[in-house]
Amino acid sequence: MKVWNQARERLQDILSNNVFSLWIEPLSVNERAGDSLSLRCPDRYFGAYVTQNYLDIISKVVAECDDSIKQVRINACCRPTAPSQEPQQLRLPTLPEGVSSTRALHPRYTFANFMVGESNVLAQSACRSMSQLDDAIGPCLYINSTTGLGKTHLSHAIAHQILDLSPMTRLQYLTAQQFAAEMVNNIKSNAMDVFKRKYHEQCDILLVEDMQSLTGKKKTQQELNEVLDTLIKLGKRVVMTADKAPRELIGIDDDFRSRMSSGLVTSIQKPDMDTRCRIIRRKAQQQNLQLADPYVDYLAQHIKGDVRRIESALIAINARASLKQGLIDDQLIEDVVRALVGGSRELTSRAICELVVQQFKVPLADLQSKSRKKCIAFPRQVAMYLSRKHTEETLADIGRIFNRDHSTVMHAIKVVTDLSRRDNSISAQLELLSSKVQQL
């Protein structure tokens, strides 16, 4: 096409010979559609690099040659080779050495499909920053939570986002157990130089899951510690997940623990009632399952904690409904919940609140009021402390009983914990109340 031939001549004058021959000469016209010009390139890695580094100047020069062209796109469009020919090497030798290595990524584990609530908003925001290579939170991120709350979902979302936006990024994504096994195999085959080169020199972002599996593995801790140190000093990105915070991990070297804690450490709490309802609606929609609002509320009220239990419940509802010509009624929902969480009465923060009201002789309305009198504030704080200790409810769920937010519950827990450590009488009182709670 004439306009591209003209643009190429101008680009050859503007750019160095090396840049032009490597990154501009391989481009060719794919199609012209309206005010848009599409250029063909060897592969998506090549296209990502050209788009990131040279698309602005290409677009400017093309517009100077033909002002009717408002947009230039770079598209990967590999030419097929004849059956008898060897496959061509499409990536140029000047591209960074090393390629991404990931486990199979779940197609639905993206940021768009992640339900954000008070319990996970910081972790989700931090992961988005990591995926956009934003420097706001620094090069290192550590996420911890109990199972089924979204650590893996967020890890997959980071990988999806980075590989979509910048496919040339060398991303290594694996579990700590896989890292340990790979290290052992390389030691046995005398290939540790290859192993070190892969993680020290050929890695732009490292994602490691299940750090708790390294407890007691001194050699692996030492090796991964060196990798983290190298990558962080080079300004690369590191994301780690575990079921506990670094300070709570047992059998971990202090230097390694310090390295894991060198960036942002954040946790994912169990989703609150509102978030659970949104999760149920989204996952029901994915299964083409029509659930009335009362059933959504019932499931959210009774199935807490691990989000995978919600998925199990919806699968069971779908299966049972198919045997009843799609009919979903109260009995079906109750049967599924009973099979999943048991038939025994579940201990709730409201039940604990009623016990505390009886013990301290304080009206429930006073605990739910804005009063800060000590005779009211202390029983309220004790009820919050016991609710957190003996139930699976989130901070937000507990706070809702007392018309407070999750930060007030956190403060109450800290106050009561500190008092129990300093005052034996309060400690004894809490033990007595705990024993009565367990009898509810």
TIMAR-326657 format. One record per residue (C-alpha): y, z, x; residue number from 1. Coordinates in steps of 0.5 Angstrom, whole numbers. Layout:
! TIMAR-326657
+-------+-------+-------+-----+
|    py |    pz |    px |   n |
+-------+-------+-------+-----+
|     Y |     Z |     X | NUM |
...
+-------+-------+-------+-----+
***
This chain:
! TIMAR-326657
+-------+-------+-------+-----+
|    py |    pz |    px |   n |
+-------+-------+-------+-----+
|     0 |     0 |     0 |   1 |
|     7 |    -2 |     3 |   2 |
|    10 |     5 |     2 |   3 |
|     5 |     8 |     5 |   4 |
|     5 |     3 |    11 |   5 |
|    13 |     4 |    12 |   6 |
|    12 |    12 |    11 |   7 |
|     7 |    12 |    17 |   8 |
|    11 |     8 |    21 |   9 |
|    17 |    13 |    20 |  10 |
|    12 |    19 |    21 |  11 |
|    10 |    16 |    28 |  12 |
|    17 |    16 |    30 |  13 |
|    18 |    23 |    28 |  14 |
|    11 |    27 |    30 |  15 |
|     8 |    27 |    37 |  16 |
|     3 |    22 |    38 |  17 |
|    -3 |    28 |    38 |  18 |
|    -1 |    30 |    31 |  19 |
|     0 |    23 |    28 |  20 |
|    -7 |    21 |    31 |  21 |
|   -10 |    27 |    29 |  22 |
|    -7 |    29 |    22 |  23 |
|    -4 |    23 |    19 |  24 |
|    -7 |    17 |    22 |  25 |
|   -14 |    19 |    18 |  26 |
|   -10 |    19 |    11 |  27 |
|   -10 |    13 |     7 |  28 |
|    -8 |    11 |     0 |  29 |
|   -13 |    13 |    -6 |  30 |
|    -8 |    11 |   -12 |  31 |
|    -1 |    11 |   -15 |  32 |
|     0 |    14 |   -22 |  33 |
|     7 |    14 |   -24 |  34 |
|    11 |    18 |   -20 |  35 |
|     5 |    21 |   -16 |  36 |
|     2 |    18 |   -10 |  37 |
|    -5 |    21 |    -8 |  38 |
|    -7 |    20 |    -1 |  39 |
|   -15 |    20 |     1 |  40 |
|   -17 |    25 |     7 |  41 |
|   -24 |    26 |    10 |  42 |
|   -26 |    33 |     7 |  43 |
|   -23 |    39 |     4 |  44 |
|   -22 |    43 |    10 |  45 |
|   -18 |    37 |    13 |  46 |
|   -14 |    37 |     7 |  47 |
|   -12 |    44 |     6 |  48 |
|   -10 |    44 |    14 |  49 |
|    -5 |    38 |    12 |  50 |
|    -3 |    40 |     6 |  51 |
|    -1 |    47 |     9 |  52 |
|     3 |    44 |    15 |  53 |
|     5 |    37 |    14 |  54 |
|     5 |    36 |     6 |  55 |
|    13 |    37 |     6 |  56 |
|    15 |    32 |    11 |  57 |
|    10 |    27 |     9 |  58 |
|    13 |    28 |     2 |  59 |
|    20 |    27 |     4 |  60 |
|    19 |    21 |     8 |  61 |
|    15 |    18 |     2 |  62 |
|    21 |    19 |    -2 |  63 |
|    26 |    16 |     3 |  64 |
|    21 |    10 |     3 |  65 |
|    21 |    10 |    -5 |  66 |
|    25 |    15 |    -9 |  67 |
|    21 |    13 |   -15 |  68 |
|    15 |    17 |   -12 |  69 |
|    16 |    25 |   -14 |  70 |
|    10 |    28 |   -12 |  71 |
|     5 |    27 |    -6 |  72 |
|    -2 |    30 |    -7 |  73 |
|    -8 |    30 |    -1 |  74 |
|   -15 |    29 |    -4 |  75 |
|   -21 |    30 |    -1 |  76 |
|   -25 |    23 |    -2 |  77 |
|   -31 |    22 |     3 |  78 |
|   -33 |    15 |     4 |  79 |
|   -41 |    14 |     3 |  80 |
|   -45 |    12 |     9 |  81 |
|   -50 |     7 |     8 |  82 |
|   -57 |    10 |     8 |  83 |
|   -59 |     7 |    15 |  84 |
|   -53 |    11 |    18 |  85 |
|   -53 |    18 |    21 |  86 |
|   -48 |    22 |    17 |  87 |
|   -41 |    22 |    20 |  88 |
|   -38 |    28 |    23 |  89 |
|   -32 |    29 |    18 |  90 |
|   -29 |    35 |    21 |  91 |
|   -25 |    34 |    27 |  92 |
|   -26 |    37 |    33 |  93 |
|   -19 |    41 |    34 |  94 |
|   -21 |    45 |    27 |  95 |
|   -22 |    52 |    29 |  96 |
|   -29 |    54 |    31 |  97 |
|   -33 |    58 |    27 |  98 |
|   -34 |    57 |    19 |  99 |
|   -34 |    62 |    13 | 100 |
|   -41 |    65 |    12 | 101 |
|   -42 |    69 |     5 | 102 |
|   -47 |    71 |     0 | 103 |
|   -48 |    67 |    -6 | 104 |
|   -41 |    69 |   -10 | 105 |
|   -42 |    70 |   -17 | 106 |
|   -38 |    65 |   -21 | 107 |
|   -35 |    70 |   -26 | 108 |
|   -33 |    75 |   -21 | 109 |
|   -26 |    72 |   -21 | 110 |
|   -19 |    76 |   -21 | 111 |
|   -18 |    72 |   -28 | 112 |
|   -24 |    76 |   -31 | 113 |
|   -23 |    83 |   -28 | 114 |
|   -20 |    88 |   -33 | 115 |
|   -14 |    92 |   -30 | 116 |
|   -13 |    99 |   -33 | 117 |
|   -10 |   105 |   -30 | 118 |
|   -17 |   107 |   -27 | 119 |
|   -17 |   100 |   -22 | 120 |
|   -10 |    98 |   -22 | 121 |
|    -8 |   100 |   -15 | 122 |
|   -15 |    97 |   -12 | 123 |
|   -14 |    90 |   -16 | 124 |
|    -7 |    90 |   -14 | 125 |
|    -9 |    91 |    -6 | 126 |
|   -14 |    86 |    -7 | 127 |
|   -10 |    81 |    -9 | 128 |
|    -5 |    82 |    -4 | 129 |
|   -11 |    81 |     1 | 130 |
|   -13 |    74 |    -2 | 131 |
|    -6 |    72 |    -2 | 132 |
|    -5 |    74 |     6 | 133 |
|     0 |    78 |     4 | 134 |
|     3 |    83 |     9 | 135 |
|     5 |    88 |     4 | 136 |
|    -1 |    93 |     5 | 137 |
|    -3 |    92 |    12 | 138 |
|    -9 |    88 |    15 | 139 |
|   -14 |    94 |    13 | 140 |
|   -17 |    96 |     6 | 141 |
|   -22 |   101 |     4 | 142 |
|   -24 |   101 |    -3 | 143 |
|   -29 |   106 |    -6 | 144 |
|   -32 |   108 |   -13 | 145 |
|   -39 |   110 |   -16 | 146 |
|   -43 |   104 |   -18 | 147 |
|   -42 |    99 |   -23 | 148 |
|   -34 |   100 |   -23 | 149 |
|   -32 |    93 |   -20 | 150 |
|   -32 |    94 |   -12 | 151 |
|   -37 |    88 |   -12 | 152 |
|   -33 |    84 |   -17 | 153 |
|   -26 |    85 |   -13 | 154 |
|   -30 |    83 |    -7 | 155 |
|   -32 |    76 |   -10 | 156 |
|   -25 |    75 |   -13 | 157 |
|   -22 |    76 |    -6 | 158 |
|   -27 |    71 |    -3 | 159 |
|   -26 |    66 |    -9 | 160 |
|   -19 |    66 |    -8 | 161 |
|   -18 |    65 |    -1 | 162 |
|   -23 |    60 |     0 | 163 |
|   -20 |    56 |    -6 | 164 |
|   -13 |    57 |    -3 | 165 |
|   -14 |    56 |     4 | 166 |
|   -22 |    53 |     5 | 167 |
|   -21 |    53 |    13 | 168 |
|   -20 |    60 |    13 | 169 |
|   -26 |    63 |    17 | 170 |
|   -29 |    68 |    12 | 171 |
|   -35 |    73 |    14 | 172 |
|   -37 |    77 |     7 | 173 |
|   -44 |    81 |     8 | 174 |
|   -46 |    88 |     7 | 175 |
|   -46 |    93 |    12 | 176 |
|   -54 |    93 |    12 | 177 |
|   -54 |    85 |    13 | 178 |
|   -49 |    86 |    19 | 179 |
|   -54 |    92 |    22 | 180 |
|   -60 |    87 |    21 | 181 |
|   -56 |    81 |    24 | 182 |
|   -54 |    85 |    30 | 183 |
|   -61 |    88 |    31 | 184 |
|   -64 |    81 |    31 | 185 |
|   -59 |    78 |    36 | 186 |
|   -60 |    84 |    41 | 187 |
|   -68 |    82 |    40 | 188 |
|   -66 |    75 |    42 | 189 |
|   -61 |    76 |    47 | 190 |
|   -56 |    73 |    43 | 191 |
|   -51 |    78 |    43 | 192 |
|   -45 |    74 |    46 | 193 |
|   -46 |    69 |    40 | 194 |
|   -46 |    75 |    35 | 195 |
|   -39 |    78 |    38 | 196 |
|   -36 |    71 |    39 | 197 |
|   -38 |    70 |    31 | 198 |
|   -34 |    77 |    29 | 199 |
|   -29 |    78 |    35 | 200 |
|   -27 |    70 |    35 | 201 |
|   -29 |    66 |    30 | 202 |
|   -27 |    71 |    24 | 203 |
|   -20 |    71 |    20 | 204 |
|   -22 |    76 |    15 | 205 |
|   -28 |    80 |    14 | 206 |
|   -31 |    83 |     8 | 207 |
|   -36 |    89 |     9 | 208 |
|   -40 |    92 |     3 | 209 |
|   -43 |    99 |     2 | 210 |
|   -41 |   102 |     8 | 211 |
|   -45 |   108 |     6 | 212 |
|   -51 |   105 |     9 | 213 |
|   -49 |   106 |    16 | 214 |
|   -50 |   113 |    16 | 215 |
|   -53 |   115 |    22 | 216 |
|   -54 |   108 |    25 | 217 |
|   -50 |   110 |    31 | 218 |
|   -50 |   103 |    35 | 219 |
|   -48 |    99 |    29 | 220 |
|   -42 |   104 |    28 | 221 |
|   -40 |   103 |    35 | 222 |
|   -41 |    95 |    34 | 223 |
|   -37 |    95 |    28 | 224 |
|   -32 |    99 |    30 | 225 |
|   -31 |    94 |    36 | 226 |
|   -30 |    89 |    31 | 227 |
|   -25 |    92 |    26 | 228 |
|   -21 |    94 |    32 | 229 |
|   -21 |    87 |    35 | 230 |
|   -19 |    84 |    28 | 231 |
|   -14 |    89 |    26 | 232 |
|   -10 |    88 |    33 | 233 |
|   -11 |    81 |    32 | 234 |
|    -7 |    81 |    25 | 235 |
|   -14 |    79 |    22 | 236 |
|   -16 |    82 |    15 | 237 |
|   -21 |    87 |    14 | 238 |
|   -24 |    89 |     7 | 239 |
|   -29 |    95 |     6 | 240 |
|   -32 |    98 |     0 | 241 |
|   -37 |   104 |    -1 | 242 |
|   -39 |   109 |    -6 | 243 |
|   -35 |   115 |    -2 | 244 |
|   -28 |   116 |     1 | 245 |
|   -29 |   115 |     9 | 246 |
|   -28 |   123 |     9 | 247 |
|   -34 |   124 |     5 | 248 |
|   -39 |   120 |     9 | 249 |
|   -44 |   124 |    12 | 250 |
|   -47 |   122 |    19 | 251 |
|   -41 |   117 |    21 | 252 |
|   -38 |   118 |    28 | 253 |
|   -30 |   120 |    28 | 254 |
|   -27 |   115 |    31 | 255 |
|   -31 |   110 |    26 | 256 |
|   -28 |   114 |    20 | 257 |
|   -21 |   114 |    23 | 258 |
|   -22 |   106 |    24 | 259 |
|   -24 |   105 |    17 | 260 |
|   -18 |   110 |    14 | 261 |
|   -13 |   106 |    19 | 262 |
|   -10 |   102 |    13 | 263 |
|   -10 |   103 |     5 | 264 |
|   -16 |   107 |     2 | 265 |
|   -16 |   107 |    -5 | 266 |
|   -21 |   109 |   -11 | 267 |
|   -23 |   106 |   -17 | 268 |
|   -24 |   111 |   -23 | 269 |
|   -28 |   110 |   -29 | 270 |
|   -25 |   106 |   -34 | 271 |
|   -21 |   109 |   -40 | 272 |
|   -22 |   108 |   -47 | 273 |
|   -17 |   102 |   -48 | 274 |
|   -20 |    99 |   -42 | 275 |
|   -27 |   100 |   -44 | 276 |
|   -25 |    96 |   -51 | 277 |
|   -22 |    90 |   -47 | 278 |
|   -28 |    90 |   -43 | 279 |
|   -33 |    90 |   -49 | 280 |
|   -29 |    85 |   -52 | 281 |
|   -29 |    80 |   -46 | 282 |
|   -36 |    81 |   -45 | 283 |
|   -38 |    80 |   -52 | 284 |
|   -34 |    74 |   -52 | 285 |
|   -38 |    71 |   -46 | 286 |
|   -44 |    72 |   -50 | 287 |
|   -42 |    69 |   -56 | 288 |
|   -43 |    75 |   -59 | 289 |
|   -38 |    77 |   -65 | 290 |
|   -37 |    85 |   -66 | 291 |
|   -32 |    88 |   -71 | 292 |
|   -27 |    93 |   -68 | 293 |
|   -30 |    99 |   -71 | 294 |
|   -37 |    97 |   -67 | 295 |
|   -32 |    96 |   -61 | 296 |
|   -29 |   103 |   -61 | 297 |
|   -36 |   106 |   -62 | 298 |
|   -39 |   103 |   -56 | 299 |
|   -33 |   105 |   -52 | 300 |
|   -33 |   112 |   -54 | 301 |
|   -40 |   113 |   -53 | 302 |
|   -42 |   108 |   -47 | 303 |
|   -37 |   111 |   -41 | 304 |
|   -37 |   110 |   -33 | 305 |
|   -42 |   104 |   -31 | 306 |
|   -39 |    98 |   -33 | 307 |
|   -46 |    95 |   -33 | 308 |
|   -49 |   100 |   -38 | 309 |
|   -44 |    96 |   -43 | 310 |
|   -47 |    89 |   -41 | 311 |
|   -54 |    92 |   -42 | 312 |
|   -52 |    94 |   -49 | 313 |
|   -49 |    88 |   -51 | 314 |
|   -55 |    84 |   -48 | 315 |
|   -59 |    89 |   -53 | 316 |
|   -55 |    88 |   -59 | 317 |
|   -55 |    80 |   -58 | 318 |
|   -63 |    80 |   -57 | 319 |
|   -64 |    85 |   -63 | 320 |
|   -59 |    81 |   -68 | 321 |
|   -62 |    75 |   -66 | 322 |
|   -69 |    78 |   -69 | 323 |
|   -65 |    79 |   -76 | 324 |
|   -61 |    72 |   -77 | 325 |
|   -55 |    75 |   -73 | 326 |
|   -54 |    81 |   -77 | 327 |
|   -50 |    87 |   -74 | 328 |
|   -50 |    93 |   -77 | 329 |
|   -49 |   100 |   -76 | 330 |
|   -56 |   102 |   -75 | 331 |
|   -57 |    97 |   -70 | 332 |
|   -51 |    99 |   -66 | 333 |
|   -53 |   106 |   -66 | 334 |
|   -60 |   105 |   -64 | 335 |
|   -58 |   101 |   -58 | 336 |
|   -53 |   107 |   -56 | 337 |
|   -58 |   112 |   -57 | 338 |
|   -63 |   108 |   -53 | 339 |
|   -58 |   107 |   -47 | 340 |
|   -55 |   114 |   -47 | 341 |
|   -60 |   118 |   -51 | 342 |
|   -60 |   122 |   -57 | 343 |
|   -57 |   129 |   -55 | 344 |
|   -50 |   131 |   -56 | 345 |
|   -45 |   129 |   -51 | 346 |
|   -41 |   134 |   -48 | 347 |
|   -34 |   132 |   -49 | 348 |
|   -27 |   134 |   -46 | 349 |
|   -25 |   136 |   -54 | 350 |
|   -31 |   140 |   -54 | 351 |
|   -29 |   144 |   -48 | 352 |
|   -22 |   145 |   -50 | 353 |
|   -24 |   148 |   -57 | 354 |
|   -28 |   153 |   -52 | 355 |
|   -22 |   155 |   -48 | 356 |
|   -18 |   156 |   -54 | 357 |
|   -23 |   161 |   -57 | 358 |
|   -24 |   164 |   -50 | 359 |
|   -16 |   165 |   -49 | 360 |
|   -14 |   166 |   -56 | 361 |
|    -9 |   160 |   -56 | 362 |
|    -8 |   155 |   -62 | 363 |
|   -10 |   148 |   -60 | 364 |
|    -3 |   146 |   -62 | 365 |
|     0 |   150 |   -57 | 366 |
|    -5 |   147 |   -51 | 367 |
|    -2 |   140 |   -54 | 368 |
|     5 |   142 |   -54 | 369 |
|    10 |   141 |   -49 | 370 |
|    11 |   148 |   -47 | 371 |
|    10 |   151 |   -40 | 372 |
|    10 |   158 |   -41 | 373 |
|     4 |   161 |   -37 | 374 |
|     0 |   164 |   -42 | 375 |
|    -1 |   157 |   -45 | 376 |
|     0 |   152 |   -39 | 377 |
|    -6 |   156 |   -35 | 378 |
|   -11 |   155 |   -41 | 379 |
|    -9 |   148 |   -41 | 380 |
|   -10 |   147 |   -34 | 381 |
|   -17 |   151 |   -34 | 382 |
|   -19 |   146 |   -40 | 383 |
|   -17 |   140 |   -36 | 384 |
|   -21 |   143 |   -30 | 385 |
|   -27 |   144 |   -33 | 386 |
|   -27 |   137 |   -37 | 387 |
|   -26 |   134 |   -30 | 388 |
|   -32 |   138 |   -27 | 389 |
|   -37 |   137 |   -33 | 390 |
|   -36 |   131 |   -37 | 391 |
|   -36 |   123 |   -35 | 392 |
|   -29 |   122 |   -38 | 393 |
|   -23 |   119 |   -34 | 394 |
|   -17 |   123 |   -32 | 395 |
|   -13 |   118 |   -37 | 396 |
|   -18 |   120 |   -43 | 397 |
|   -18 |   128 |   -41 | 398 |
|   -10 |   127 |   -41 | 399 |
|   -10 |   124 |   -48 | 400 |
|   -13 |   130 |   -51 | 401 |
|    -7 |   134 |   -49 | 402 |
|    -2 |   129 |   -50 | 403 |
|    -1 |   128 |   -42 | 404 |
|    -2 |   123 |   -37 | 405 |
|    -7 |   122 |   -32 | 406 |
|    -2 |   125 |   -26 | 407 |
|    -2 |   131 |   -30 | 408 |
|    -9 |   132 |   -30 | 409 |
|   -10 |   131 |   -23 | 410 |
|    -4 |   136 |   -22 | 411 |
|    -8 |   141 |   -26 | 412 |
|   -14 |   140 |   -23 | 413 |
|   -11 |   142 |   -16 | 414 |
|    -7 |   148 |   -19 | 415 |
|   -14 |   151 |   -21 | 416 |
|   -18 |   149 |   -15 | 417 |
|   -13 |   152 |   -11 | 418 |
|   -12 |   159 |   -15 | 419 |
|   -20 |   159 |   -15 | 420 |
|   -20 |   159 |    -7 | 421 |
|   -15 |   165 |    -7 | 422 |
|   -16 |   169 |   -13 | 423 |
|   -23 |   172 |   -13 | 424 |
|   -22 |   174 |   -21 | 425 |
|   -20 |   167 |   -23 | 426 |
|   -26 |   164 |   -19 | 427 |
|   -31 |   169 |   -23 | 428 |
|   -27 |   167 |   -29 | 429 |
|   -28 |   160 |   -28 | 430 |
|   -36 |   161 |   -26 | 431 |
|   -37 |   164 |   -33 | 432 |
|   -33 |   159 |   -37 | 433 |
|   -37 |   154 |   -33 | 434 |
|   -44 |   157 |   -35 | 435 |
|   -41 |   157 |   -43 | 436 |
|   -39 |   150 |   -42 | 437 |
|   -46 |   148 |   -40 | 438 |
|   -49 |   152 |   -46 | 439 |
|   -45 |   147 |   -51 | 440 |
+-------+-------+-------+-----+
***
